[in-house]
């Protein structure tokens, strides 16, 4: 075969323009399976934006997808069918990002080239690379003024889930709220949103996170490595639980009359007990997975702009240190969100 004018080899510049760097993985495993590689730069479809990613969060979900080791086991089989049985079908992780629109498809009407946006890719992943294509109808919003890309990227995962669960809890001013697992992405923003709703917030987490969480403004801290918070003798109006191995019955016993137990990572047994508890007692137990809506992201954008919530960032890593970032997240040693910054 000989190159013709229509099949000429790409110049070095053209090759650079059609390629990008991304953190990829070809098999499930430890953080060591991650590496930076040059891959094809995506092209936007008719309804899509091509976004130059500036920052993306490394989440617990990224770590679970990479290792295929999930805290909640009941959905593992159907999920494996979706993302790959023997190896990952999606080779670039990352679902939550902030960046700049570089190109748009012909049907795009919501955004224009040059817009600074933040949000999520949904099940498309792909944000742990220099560029990502995402439908204009995904959960996206213009970045609030005065917010850095790193700060914006740290909000969507934790904020969308936290806002969903705190609204579900129907918190009223003056109520006592306990958040179990407050040091993660969702927990940190849940306690800020609960405080914004007027609640007195107590939290449970590992002792090394106490100073960080008190700085955010918690009323009381329980170090689960030293004490069992369910034996404290205290009661609460709302308990928001992000820890899958919690005792359902012990948590419900800590509720005041008409108290609400909200579960972020329910087991199948928890789902059944939620229905029974709500129907047969004066207490409410609920679970419902976040829909991550545009309205919720716009609400978070307003709260960010007004200083009612803030991004707590532990470390910002370059792409080449993605394995280190994953290790920090999955060992629960982080003191805030962990971000990948793009070159």
C-alpha positions in Angstrom: 0.0 0.0 0.0 1.3 3.4 -0.9 0.3 6.7 0.7 -1.8 8.8 -1.6 -2.8 12.5 -1.0 -6.0 11.3 0.7 -4.1 8.7 2.9 -1.0 10.7 3.7 0.8 10.1 7.0 0.0 12.6 9.7 2.5 15.2 10.4 4.0 15.4 13.9 1.9 18.4 14.7 -1.3 16.6 13.4 -0.4 13.6 15.5 -0.1 15.8 18.6 -3.4 17.4 17.8 -5.3 14.1 17.5 -3.7 12.5 20.6 -3.8 13.2 24.3 -2.4 11.9 27.6 -4.7 9.9 30.0 -4.4 7.6 32.9 -5.4 4.2 31.6 -5.7 0.6 33.0 -6.2 -2.6 31.0 -6.8 -5.0 33.9 -8.4 -4.9 37.4 -6.0 -4.7 40.3 -4.0 -2.5 42.7 -3.1 1.2 41.9 0.0 -0.2 40.1 -2.2 -1.2 37.1 -2.6 2.5 36.3 -0.2 4.2 33.9 -0.1 7.3 31.7 -0.4 6.7 27.9 -1.1 8.6 24.7 -4.5 7.8 23.4 -6.8 9.1 20.7 -8.3 12.5 21.5 -12.1 12.1 21.5 -14.3 13.8 18.9 -17.6 15.3 20.0 -20.8 13.8 18.5 -23.7 16.1 17.5 -25.0 16.6 21.0 -21.6 16.6 22.8 -19.0 19.0 24.2 -15.3 18.4 23.8 -13.9 19.6 27.2 -10.3 20.4 28.0 -10.1 18.9 31.4 -8.3 21.0 33.9 -8.9 19.0 37.1 -10.8 15.8 38.1 -11.5 14.2 41.4 -10.1 10.7 42.3 -13.0 9.1 44.1 -13.6 6.0 46.1 -15.7 4.8 43.2 -12.7 5.1 40.9 -10.7 2.9 43.2 -13.5 0.3 43.5 -13.9 0.3 39.7 -10.1 -0.1 39.2 -9.8 -3.0 41.7 -13.3 -4.3 41.2 -13.6 -4.6 44.9 -16.8 -2.9 46.2 -17.9 -2.3 49.8 -21.5 -3.1 48.9 -21.6 -6.5 47.2 -25.2 -7.0 46.0 -24.8 -5.1 42.7 -21.4 -6.6 41.7 -22.6 -9.1 39.2 -24.8 -6.8 37.1 -22.1 -4.1 37.3 -19.5 -6.6 36.0 -21.6 -7.3 33.0 -21.7 -3.5 32.3 -18.1 -2.5 32.8 -16.3 -5.8 31.8 -16.3 -9.4 33.0 -12.6 -10.2 32.7 -11.1 -6.8 32.0 -12.4 -3.2 32.1 -14.5 -2.1 29.1 -13.8 1.6 29.9 -10.0 2.1 30.1 -10.1 5.7 31.5 -11.6 6.3 34.9 -12.9 9.7 36.2 -16.5 10.8 36.4 -16.3 14.3 38.0 -14.3 17.2 36.5 -13.9 20.9 35.8 -12.6 22.2 32.5 -13.1 24.4 29.5 -15.2 23.7 26.4 -12.9 23.4 23.4 -15.3 22.3 20.7 -19.0 21.5 20.4 -21.2 19.3 18.2 -23.6 20.9 15.7 -26.7 20.3 17.9 -25.2 21.8 21.1 -27.2 24.9 22.3 -26.5 25.0 26.1 -22.8 25.8 26.0 -20.3 27.5 23.8 -16.5 27.2 23.2 -14.6 28.9 26.0 -17.2 28.2 28.7 -15.6 27.0 32.0 -17.8 24.1 33.3 -17.9 21.5 36.0 -20.0 18.4 36.6 -20.1 14.7 35.8 -19.8 12.3 32.9 -22.2 9.8 34.2 -21.3 6.2 33.4 -19.2 7.4 30.5 -16.2 8.0 32.8 -13.1 9.3 30.9 -12.3 12.5 32.9 -8.8 11.3 34.0 -7.4 12.4 30.7 -6.6 15.7 29.0 -9.9 15.8 27.1 -13.3 14.2 27.5 -16.5 14.3 25.5 -19.7 14.6 27.3 -23.3 15.2 26.3 -24.7 18.7 26.9 -27.6 17.0 28.8 -25.4 15.4 31.5 -25.2 17.0 34.9 -23.1 20.1 34.0 -23.1 23.8 34.9 -21.0 26.8 34.4 -18.4 27.2 37.1 -19.1 29.8 39.8 -17.0 33.0 39.6 -13.8 33.0 41.7 -13.7 29.2 42.0 -10.6 27.4 40.8 -10.8 24.3 38.6 -9.5 22.1 41.5 -12.2 23.5 43.9 -14.9 23.0 41.3 -13.9 19.5 40.5 -14.0 18.5 44.2 -17.7 19.3 44.4 -19.9 17.3 42.1 -19.6 13.8 43.5 -19.8 14.6 47.1 -22.1 17.6 46.7 -24.7 15.9 44.5 -25.0 12.9 46.7 -24.8 15.0 50.0 -27.5 17.4 48.8 -29.7 14.5 47.7 -29.5 12.7 51.1 -29.8 15.9 53.2 -33.0 16.8 51.3 -34.2 13.3 51.9 -33.6 13.7 55.6 -35.9 16.8 55.6 -33.7 18.6 58.2 -35.1 21.4 60.2 -33.2 24.2 62.0 -32.1 23.2 65.4 -32.2 19.4 64.9 -29.4 17.1 65.9 -27.7 15.3 63.0 -25.1 12.6 63.1 -23.0 11.7 60.1 -21.2 8.4 60.2 -18.3 8.4 57.7 -18.0 12.2 57.6 -14.4 12.3 56.3 -15.2 11.1 52.7 -16.2 13.2 49.7 -19.9 12.8 50.4 -19.7 13.1 54.2 -17.7 16.4 54.2 -20.2 18.1 52.0 -23.2 16.5 53.8 -22.1 18.1 57.1 -21.7 21.5 55.5 -25.1 21.3 53.9 -26.7 20.1 57.1 -25.1 23.0 58.9 -26.4 25.3 56.2 -29.9 23.9 56.9 -29.5 24.9 60.6 -28.6 21.6 62.1 -26.2 20.8 65.0 -23.9 18.3 63.4 -22.0 15.5 65.1 -19.7 13.1 63.1 -18.1 9.7 63.3 -14.7 9.0 61.6 -11.1 8.0 62.3 -9.2 10.2 64.8 -6.7 11.5 62.3 -9.6 13.4 60.6 -10.9 15.1 63.7 -9.0 18.4 63.3 -10.1 18.7 59.6 -13.7 18.0 60.4 -13.8 20.3 63.4 -12.4 23.1 61.2 -15.5 22.6 59.0 -17.6 23.1 62.1 -18.9 19.9 63.6 -20.4 20.0 67.1 -19.1 16.6 68.3 -16.6 14.1 67.1 -16.7 10.3 67.7 -13.4 8.4 66.9 -14.7 5.0 65.9 -11.2 3.5 66.5 -11.6 4.4 70.2 -15.3 4.2 71.0 -18.6 2.8 69.7 -20.8 5.8 69.0 -23.9 3.7 69.3 -23.2 3.2 73.0 -22.8 6.9 73.8 -26.3 7.1 75.2 -27.1 10.0 72.9 -30.0 10.4 70.5 -30.4 12.3 67.2 -33.1 13.5 64.9 -31.2 12.4 61.8 -28.5 9.8 61.3 -26.9 9.8 57.9 -24.8 6.6 57.5 -22.2 6.1 54.8 -20.6 3.0 56.4 -21.9 -0.2 54.9 -21.1 -2.4 57.9 -23.0 -0.3 60.5 -25.6 -2.0 62.7 -29.0 -1.1 61.4 -30.8 -1.8 64.7 -28.2 0.1 66.9 -28.5 3.2 64.7 -32.3 3.1 64.7 -32.3 2.9 68.5 -30.4 6.2 68.6 -33.2 8.1 66.8 -35.6 10.4 68.6 -39.3 9.8 67.9 -40.0 10.6 64.2 -36.2 10.4 63.7 -34.8 9.6 60.2 -32.1 7.0 59.4 -30.7 7.7 56.0 -28.4 5.0 54.4 -26.0 6.0 51.7 -24.6 2.5 51.0 -27.4 0.0 51.8 -27.1 -3.7 51.9 -30.0 -5.8 50.7 -31.0 -6.6 54.3 -30.9 -2.8 55.0 -33.3 -2.2 52.2 -35.8 -4.7 53.5 -35.5 -3.4 57.1 -36.0 0.2 55.9 -39.5 -0.7 54.6 -40.4 -2.7 57.8 -39.1 0.1 60.1 -40.9 2.9 58.4 -44.2 1.0 58.3 -44.2 -0.5 61.8 -42.5 2.2 64.0 -42.6 5.9 64.7 -39.1 6.2 63.0 -38.2 6.5 59.3 -35.5 4.6 57.6 -34.8 5.4 53.9 -32.4 4.8 51.1 -32.5 6.1 47.5 -29.6 6.5 45.2 -28.9 10.0 44.0 -30.1 11.0 40.5 -27.4 13.7 40.3 -29.6 16.3 38.6 -28.7 19.6 36.9 -30.9 21.4 39.4 -28.9 20.0 42.3 -25.6 21.0 40.6 -27.0 24.6 40.1 -27.9 24.7 43.8 -24.4 23.6 44.7 -23.0 26.3 42.4 -25.0 29.0 44.2 -23.9 27.6 47.6 -20.3 27.7 46.5 -20.5 31.2 45.1 -22.1 32.4 48.4 -19.6 30.7 50.6 -22.1 28.4 52.2 -20.1 25.3 51.3 -16.4 25.0 50.4 -14.1 22.4 48.8 -11.8 20.7 51.3 -8.9 19.5 49.2 -6.1 17.3 50.6 -3.7 17.0 47.7 -3.5 17.8 44.0 -1.5 15.3 41.9 -0.2 15.3 38.3 -1.4 12.6 36.0 1.8 10.7 36.4 1.0 10.3 40.1 -2.4 8.8 39.6 -1.4 5.5 41.4 -0.3 7.5 44.5 -3.6 9.4 44.4 -5.6 6.1 44.3 -3.6 4.7 47.2 -4.3 7.8 49.3 -8.1 7.6 48.6 -8.6 3.9 49.1 -6.5 3.7 52.3 -8.8 6.4 53.8 -5.8 8.5 54.8 -6.9 11.6 52.9 -7.9 14.8 54.7 -10.2 16.1 52.0 -10.7 15.5 48.3 -7.9 14.2 46.1 -7.6 15.9 42.7 -5.7 15.1 39.4 -4.6 18.3 37.7 -4.0 18.1 33.9 -0.9 19.6 32.3 
